Each structure stands twice: as C-alpha cells, then as structure tokens.
Amino acid sequence: MAKIGIGVIGAGYMGKAHSVAMNAVGAVFNTPLKPVCEMLCATTESGAAAKAESFGFNRSTADWRVLIEDPAVEAVIIASPQSTHREIALAAIAKDKPVLCEKPMGASLDDARTMTLAAEAAGIVNMVGFNYVRTPATQYARKLIQDGAIGDPTWFRGEHTEDFLADVNAPANWRTRGRATGTMGDLSSHMINCAIALMGSVAKVNADIETVHKRRPAEQTVARPDKTGNSANEMEEVTNDDHAHCLCRFDSGVMGHLYFSRVSTGRKMGYAYEVNGTRGAIRFDQEDQNALWLYKMDGPEAERGFRKILTGPAHPDYVDFCLGPGHGTGYQDQLIIEAKDFLNAIHSGQSRWPTFRDGMEVTRVIEAMWQSHDSRQWVSVEREQASA
C-alpha cells in the first residue's frame, strides 16, 4: 500500500481537525494512499513539538518553509491564518506538492486568483476546505436537486449564523480586527459555497453589511479609576462586520437570499438552507446534521407534508463510518470525508471539487457583495475563464 507524507501548517482548531482526519482516514475509507503524519508546523518550536506529539506527527517545526522544503512532506495542508495562505500555497506549488487550503483561500480576491492560476499552470492537485457541504445529508440534497426530485428550483435561502460574538461585553480579539476576519471573511464563504453547490453560480447580488457592536472591551483590559473612583474598562473599536445579508440571482435565474452572522443570539451552528422547487422542497439545518427534510407534491393534499429523512448507509459517505441508519455522523467526520477526497485526488492526479477555482468563485461573490454594499446597488459577479 502506497504511503504519502503529510505536512500540516497550523496547530490550532483546524490544524488539529485536519491532523485527526489524516490519522483516521485510511482506516475509515481504506484509501489507496495511506497518509503518514510527517511534520507539523506551529508558531513556536516548543509548541510545535508538543502538538506534534499529541497529534501523532513524526516531527515538528516553527518555520513553514522548513516543512515545504522537506522531501518527506509530499502534500501540504494549510490551516494557518488566511493572510498566510498565498505565500505558503505558492511555495508548495513551486515544489510540486498537492495543497489542501482552508477557507477562505486568502485575504483578498487577488490572493485567490494568484493561487488558482499558479496551481492550474503547474497542474498541481488542489482543494479548498469547505467541510460542511460534505455531510451525507447535504451531499444527498445536492443529488436530489440534480435528479429533479423537487422539480425545477425556484428559490434558495441560505444562512450561516452563530452567536460567539452576540454578547456586547465579549472582549475584542483577532476576530474583531481587520476586514479579512469579519463575518464576511469568515462565515460567509461556507454558505456561499453551499449555495453554488446546490444552485449553480451566482450572477448578481444586492448586499447590506453591518457592524452591530462597534466597540468592545479591550482584550487585555487595563482597569483605571474614573472620576467617581470606580474602575473603568478600556474599549476598542471593532474594525470589521458582524452580520450581512443579500438578495441574489443565480445564473439559472433562480432567486435567492443569503444571511451570515456571528451575533445571531441562540444560534450555535446555523448553517441552514431551504430550496423551493416546482414539485417539492428541501430543508436542512447543520444543528441537526443527520436529518434532511423533504417535501414532495405527491399524493392526496391531506397527506402532504415535510418528511424527515435520517441519514444512513444509503446516503453518500455514511456507510464507512457506521452501519446503523440514524446513528449519525459528526463534525470531525466531515474532515475525514474531506481527507478522503484529497487523497483520492492525489492518487488520480486530478483535482476534485471544490478546487482553488471553486474557492475563487466564492471569493468573487464576497467581493461583489462588498461592492454592492458600498454602492448601494445590484452588482454583477465578474467571471474569469479557466486557464488552458
């Protein structure tokens, strides 16, 4: 069985998730390539060494260039901040190493375009880490729509809503500083990717973007007595967006609405969508990721209604985890499915959806939404032809 050395850059939340996935994927899916967790990169040598031991890596480094240059590292996973994605990806591509890059692809559309064109020109296998769209339920929803199970789609509603910054007293942090880490730079990309996967390319948007809590307590508050003798907290300006929504039209002509929020009180993982069709409808909510709701315009009117479908072995990528219908898959399993797709792409030599170009299309929609917000009008999503 062929082995492949994997290098992971970033040892935080997503770095760990990718590492766990690479340790598990060979056993779960019996992939033709068996990954070897070769090297982990973190910000300090001591931290990298500790995480490497914990995550099951052979070696560690605090310099991502060392990881890229190492001949035992044959494929690279980028799970570092988006501002670093471009430089790292270009270095890996120059070394002919396949790249799986976390979303969003970079800090700008220019980053995404540069990465895409470089990977395509070099013929390097590439993929973007949109994990939520890989749940068995959403994969099945995509198939139902493509097969015409609900007729011709007429309307799409999608949201990615969470509440990790809903509390106005939550302190400022890296997420509240700079456009690239606001809601548009963070949560929006997942649902835009889902919308494109289910409905096709977005043609135009009309967006409104807002910062709800414009000031927050400083991350390391310095208490000082005010004029009354009470301590007062230092405040920090929030320099990015809390939530956004937009009307959109897909290339097919279908009407849609998108909403993204990190201040949606009560929502923990509100990656949810609804698709109406001429003969039925579909609903999904990531907080109940093992269920899909399907309505078909069949039978007597008195017996019609949404039917809850529990995922099981008959649905995509489920049976390798569990033989029991309704037992369910979890968040980490999405990353294991993604790891399987990446390894199979490397084995075949052909990039698999979603590629860098697919990630760039998401970034184009985000850029168009910003342009719409600034101009207060509908904006078309610009297109770029695939490279030869």
Secondary structure, 3 states (H helix, E strand, C coil): CEEEEEEEECCCHHHHHHHHHHHHHHHHHCCCEEEEEEEEECCCHHHHHHHHHHHCCCEEECCHHHHHHCCCCCEEEECCCHHHHHHHHHHHHHCCCCEEEECCCCCCHHHHHHHHHHHHHHCCCEEEECCHHHCHHHHHHHHHHHCCCCCCEEEEEEEEECCCCCCCCCCCCHHHCCHHHCHHHHCHHHHHHHHHHHHCCEEEEEEEEECCCCEEECCCCCCEECCCCCEECCEEECCCCCEEEEEEEECCCCEEEEEEECCCCCCCCEEEEEEEECCEEEEEEHHHCCEEEEEECCCCHHHCCCEEEECCCCCCCCCCCCCCCCCCCCHHHHHHHHHHHHHHHHHHCCCCCCCHHHHHHHHHHHHHHHHHHHHCCCEECCCCCCCC
